[in-house]
Amino acid sequence: MARVTRIILMLVAVSAVVVGMAQNTSEKLKKEQVRLESKIANTKSLLAKSKTNKDASLNELRVIENQIAYRERLLSNYDDQIRGAEMTVQLKEEQIIELTEKVEQLKEQYQELLIYAYKHRNKYGKMMYIFTSDSYNEARKRNKYIQRLSDVQLKQFLVIVQNQNLIKEEIATIDKERTYKLAVIDEKKKERGLIERDKKKKEEVYEKFKLEEQEILAKLKKEERQKQVLRDKISAAIRKEVAAAEVKRKKSLAAEKAARDKAEAAGKPVKATKPSVTVAETKEIALVSRNFEGNRGKLPWPVDKGNITEKFGKNPHPTLKNVFTNNRGIDISAPKNAQVRCVFEGEVTSVLNIPGAGKVIIIKHGNYRTVYSNLQDTYVKAGSKVGTKKIIGSLLSKNGETMSVVHFEVHKVSGNSVVCLNPSLWVAH
């Protein structure tokens, strides 16, 4: 009987571990589902104002492609959730079978105990069983045996009740999982229909742009020239700011050295002094840099709502074959004239006006710089201190287009070199 009880407890423990793992996976899938649904809602919002395919822009085509990708990932997520529900149901059904068999064994053993107890139910019989012992120790053992037998009967009854309750709980869980599975299957069917609709729209927009290949190619070449001007101006601005800081540092050191030399020449005692500006600035820069680095992957986006329509590095053109663009940052499509915000506290070092790229703001965060371009209006100036999520400007909008695009870059200054980093690794997803 004790062995059967141990087996049941072991079975329940193992099942609990397996089901617990399944539940953890299920929770992760549900969180991913919520994240994907949020992304889809965002792309739908961006596309809502695009009334006809005739007026669609290349950025809108990219947003449609992203929406299809999100929907397909959501579909895969639904498949995983359905498989998880089926696995949980199967595990629960197997557990119910095992528990039912064990309960039947327990009932048989409990019945035997009751029959035995009934046959030896009178107090006289129990007393005789004890008094016929050959020694005092044996009498004590027989008395403990009778008490243990009574305890076993009670425990056996409680184990039966406990396992019957477990069976009821497992049946309820199965019903819940089956209901959830059916709901997910319905959502999956709807999502399939929406994917087909998006793919049809994508093809219509794609065909429209195919008819305009030469115009698009000419426009792309012009944009690439403008991008190169933007790159050069940003690099020059950062290098100029770094060079100015270095000049300031050297002047501070030179002034302190001159003061010491003058004191020595006059025969005055020279006190050991720390560089007043340089050391303080170095400590502050190191602290801000560490704070910025500590928020890698957690920085807010430069716009409240948006969708990455051109990634960092090499990007294939959405309609032209074998044509690629090279991006030193990321391009985020956002609602028309959206407000742009600082992603981390810092100091504005440059506000530039670049033909074809609107206005550009560069913000210093210790040894790091963030760059925000394609702005129509700017609300800060060089030297301004800004906080995280502080609104610094608004985006440009092109005639006939329903969304604006912010170009966002992250740079790291190391000595005299400036390294361009992938912003996607720094902002939250």
Secondary structure, 3 states (H helix, E strand, C coil): CHHHHHHHHHHHHHHHHHHHHHHHHHHHHHHHHHHHHHHHHHHHHHHCCCCCHHHCCHHHHHHHHHHHHHHHHHHHHHHHHHHHHHHHHHHHHHHHHHHHHHHHHHHHHHHHHHHHHHHCCCHHHHHHHHHCCCCHHHHHHHHHHHHHHHHHHHHHHHHHHHHHHHHHHHHHHHHHHHHHHHHHHHHHHHHHHHHHHHHHHHHHHHHHHHCCHHHHHHHHHHHHHHHHHHHHHHHHHHHHHHHHHHHHHHHHHHHHHHHHHHHHHCCCCCCCCCCCCHHHHHHHHHHHHHHHHHCCCCECCCCCCCEEEECCEEEECCCCCCCEEEECCEEEEEECCCEEECCCCEEEEEEEEECCCEEEEEEEECCEEEEEEEEEEECCCCCCEECCCCEEEEECCCCCCCEEEEEEEEEEEECCEEEEECHHHCECC
